[in-house]
């Protein structure tokens, strides 16, 4: 469980400090991202990062 949750670290770093985006990590390893009143839930860290890259300009993504 810990490894699965840790796999979302880069995605969470990219989202940290963004006032327009809310996110949360739910048990066992699901990341929910809320952007413009739309919720998306991910169990795959790569799909989550692909979504983040789509909603944020590339220059703003760290990691």
Secondary structure, DSSP 8 states (H G I E B T S, - for coil): -HHHHHTTHHHHHHHTT-TTEEEEEETTTEEEEEETTEEEEES-HHHHHHHHHHHS-GGG---
